[in-house]
Amino acid sequence: MISFVGAGPGAADLLTLRAVDRLQHADVVLWAGSLVSADVLQHCAPDAERFDTKSMTLEQVTTVFEQHPNASIVRLHSGDPAFYSSITEQITWCLAHERCFEIVPGVSSVSAAAAAAGTELTVPGVSQSVVLTRLARRTVASLGAAENVASYAALGGLMAFFLSAGDPAALLAQLTGQGSAYTDETPAVIASRVSWPDEQIVHTTLGLMQNELSARNITMSALILVGDALAGLQSGGGGGDRAGRSHVYDPGFAHRYRDASTT
């Protein structure tokens, strides 16, 4: 069995119980040392064979799979494998070679960033939508034909940017261009290496984002959150006085488990 396991944002105690179980019973573990914290490997069996894939190609990774046909293999991916993990091409290999596989979800860097910032990303009365995307740079061919930051910016809501801290000027230009729902005053959060020892959580605005990234020399391993749902974070409000109450817990809102109350 090949297990594609979400390694979470960094901290070893942010893995799921299933992820820990797979690591403890793995004969072979592949992990990208540039993305996955070495602390996570403390869950591995002492005799597990380990491969750091940070300089490996897909073909080199699948060669390891091929050379261990009967092994329990864990392929660690940072965060949650559903986002920017490159598991699709590895699953294609598994199907072509009739190898059993599974996907073990992990704590996404989006969830970890929101937790570290102390906020909900879908704040009632402010925004109920979250777009996960990235700035098109060297890997522009990976984006769909109709995908671009400016189109999403016109919709407003909350946006979470992966792999985009290295070119803040280009990101800002697309986020605040003509037709955008955002302005220089729109709240933003820079979440760098969340749950690692050198974690940085910066509450800022779009207008100040580029200066904040430059001053802290943050170019990689950072997630950028943008949107009005982040308003009030500086005062610990998680949306502050702009946020409305959730309907599901409002006494005046009835649902299948509770009648509405007028008191």
C-alpha positions in Angstrom: 0.0 0.0 0.0 1.2 3.5 -0.9 -0.3 6.1 1.5 -0.3 9.7 0.4 -0.3 11.4 3.8 -1.0 15.0 4.6 1.8 16.1 6.9 0.0 19.2 8.1 1.6 22.7 8.3 4.7 21.8 10.2 4.3 20.8 13.9 4.5 17.1 14.6 1.4 17.2 16.8 -0.8 18.6 14.0 -0.9 15.3 12.1 -4.1 13.2 12.3 -4.2 10.0 14.2 -4.4 8.1 10.9 -1.3 9.9 9.6 0.6 9.0 12.7 -0.5 5.3 12.4 0.6 5.1 8.8 4.0 6.6 9.7 4.5 4.2 12.6 3.9 1.2 10.4 5.7 2.4 7.3 8.6 0.5 5.8 9.5 3.3 3.5 8.9 7.1 4.0 9.3 9.7 1.3 9.2 13.4 2.4 10.3 16.7 0.9 12.7 18.2 3.4 12.2 21.7 1.9 8.5 21.6 2.7 7.8 19.1 5.5 9.2 19.6 8.9 11.7 17.0 10.1 9.9 17.0 13.4 7.1 15.0 11.7 9.5 12.1 11.2 9.6 11.4 14.9 6.5 9.3 14.3 8.4 7.0 12.0 9.6 3.5 13.0 13.3 3.6 13.8 14.1 1.1 11.0 12.0 2.8 8.3 13.9 3.6 5.1 13.7 7.3 4.4 14.0 9.3 1.2 14.2 13.1 1.1 12.6 14.0 -2.2 13.4 17.7 -2.3 15.8 17.2 -5.2 14.1 14.3 -6.8 11.9 14.1 -10.0 8.7 12.3 -10.3 10.5 9.4 -12.1 12.9 9.1 -9.2 10.1 9.0 -6.7 8.2 6.3 -8.6 11.4 4.3 -8.9 11.4 4.1 -5.1 7.8 2.8 -5.3 8.8 0.3 -7.9 11.8 -1.0 -6.0 9.6 -1.7 -2.9 6.6 -3.6 -4.3 5.6 -5.2 -1.1 6.4 -2.4 1.4 4.1 -0.2 3.3 5.0 3.2 1.8 4.2 6.7 3.1 4.6 9.6 0.8 4.4 12.7 2.9 3.0 15.9 1.5 2.9 19.3 3.3 -0.5 20.5 4.5 -3.4 18.6 2.9 -2.8 16.5 -0.2 -5.9 18.1 -1.8 -4.1 21.3 -2.5 -1.0 21.8 -4.6 0.5 18.4 -3.6 1.1 16.8 -7.1 -0.4 13.5 -6.0 -2.4 13.2 -9.2 0.6 12.2 -11.3 1.6 9.7 -8.6 -1.9 8.2 -8.5 -1.7 7.9 -12.3 1.4 5.8 -11.8 -0.3 3.7 -9.1 -3.2 2.9 -11.4 -1.0 2.1 -14.4 1.1 -0.3 -12.2 -1.8 -1.7 -10.3 -0.5 -0.5 -6.9 -3.0 0.0 -4.1 -3.0 3.5 -2.7 -4.9 5.7 -0.2 -5.1 9.4 0.6 -4.8 10.5 4.2 -6.0 14.1 4.6 -4.1 16.6 6.6 -4.4 20.0 8.3 -4.2 22.5 5.4 -2.0 25.6 5.8 -5.2 27.6 5.2 -6.8 26.1 8.3 -3.5 26.5 10.3 -3.2 30.1 9.2 -6.7 31.0 10.2 -6.2 29.3 13.6 -2.9 31.1 14.2 -4.5 34.4 13.2 -7.4 33.7 15.6 -10.2 34.0 13.0 -13.0 32.3 11.1 -12.7 32.8 7.4 -16.4 32.6 6.7 -17.8 35.4 8.8 -21.6 35.8 8.8 -22.7 39.1 7.3 -19.3 39.7 5.8 -18.2 36.9 3.6 -19.3 33.3 3.1 -16.9 32.3 0.3 -13.2 31.4 0.3 -11.1 31.1 -2.9 -7.9 29.1 -2.7 -5.6 30.1 -5.6 -2.1 31.3 -6.5 -0.3 33.9 -8.5 0.8 32.7 -12.0 4.6 32.9 -12.2 7.0 30.3 -13.6 4.3 27.6 -13.5 1.7 29.7 -15.3 0.9 26.7 -17.5 -0.6 25.0 -14.5 -3.5 27.4 -14.3 -6.7 26.9 -16.1 -7.4 29.0 -19.2 -9.9 31.2 -17.4 -8.1 31.4 -14.1 -6.6 34.7 -13.0 -6.4 36.7 -9.8 -8.1 39.8 -11.2 -11.2 37.8 -12.0 -11.5 36.5 -8.5 -10.7 39.9 -7.0 -13.7 41.3 -8.7 -15.9 39.0 -6.6 -14.5 40.0 -3.3 -14.9 37.5 -0.5 -11.9 35.9 1.2 -8.9 34.8 -0.9 -6.1 32.5 0.3 -2.9 32.7 -1.8 -0.4 29.8 -2.0 3.0 30.2 -3.6 2.6 33.9 -4.1 4.8 35.7 -1.5 7.7 35.9 -3.9 6.2 38.6 -6.1 4.0 40.8 -3.9 4.0 43.7 -6.4 2.4 41.6 -9.1 0.0 40.2 -6.6 -1.0 43.6 -5.4 -1.4 44.9 -9.0 -3.9 42.1 -9.8 -5.8 42.4 -6.5 -6.4 46.1 -6.6 -6.7 46.7 -10.4 -9.7 48.1 -12.2 -12.9 46.3 -11.2 -11.6 44.8 -8.1 -13.7 44.6 -4.9 -10.5 45.2 -2.9 -8.6 48.4 -2.0 -5.3 49.3 -0.4 -7.3 49.3 2.9 -8.6 45.7 2.6 -7.3 43.6 5.5 -4.7 41.0 4.9 -2.8 38.4 6.9 0.7 37.1 6.1 1.1 33.6 7.6 4.7 32.4 7.3 5.8 28.9 8.3 2.8 28.4 10.6 3.5 26.1 13.6 7.2 26.0 12.8 9.6 27.5 15.5 10.1 30.6 13.3 6.4 31.2 12.6 5.3 34.7 11.6 1.7 36.0 11.6 1.4 39.5 10.3 -1.9 41.5 10.4 -1.7 44.1 7.7 -3.5 45.6 4.7 -3.1 45.2 1.0 -1.4 48.6 0.7 1.2 47.6 3.3 1.6 43.9 2.4 4.6 44.4 0.1 6.5 46.4 2.6 5.8 43.8 5.3 6.9 40.9 3.2 10.1 42.7 2.2 10.9 43.9 5.8 10.6 40.3 7.0 12.3 38.7 4.0 9.3 36.4 3.5 9.4 35.0 0.0 8.6 31.3 0.5 6.5 29.0 2.7 3.9 31.7 3.3 0.2 31.9 2.9 -1.5 35.2 2.3 -5.1 35.8 3.3 -7.0 38.8 1.9 -10.6 40.0 2.6 -12.9 41.9 4.8 -13.6 38.8 6.9 -10.2 39.6 8.5 -11.3 43.0 9.7 -10.9 43.5 13.5 -8.1 41.0 13.9 -5.8 43.6 15.4 -8.3 44.0 18.3 -8.9 40.3 18.6 -12.3 40.5 17.0 -12.1 37.9 14.3 -14.4 40.1 12.2 -15.1 42.4 15.1 -18.2 44.5 15.2 -18.7 43.9 11.5 -19.6 40.3 12.0 -23.2 39.1 12.4 -24.4 36.1 14.4 -24.5 32.7 12.9 -28.1 31.7 12.1 -27.6 28.2 13.4 -27.1 29.4 16.9 -29.5 32.4 16.8 -32.5 31.7 19.1 -34.8 33.3 16.6 -33.8 30.9 13.8 -35.6 27.6 13.7 -34.2 24.3 12.2 -35.0 20.6 12.5 -33.5 20.3 16.0 -34.9 23.5 17.5 -37.9 25.8 17.4 -37.4 29.5 17.1 -37.6 31.5 20.3 -39.0 35.0 20.7 -37.5 35.5 24.1 
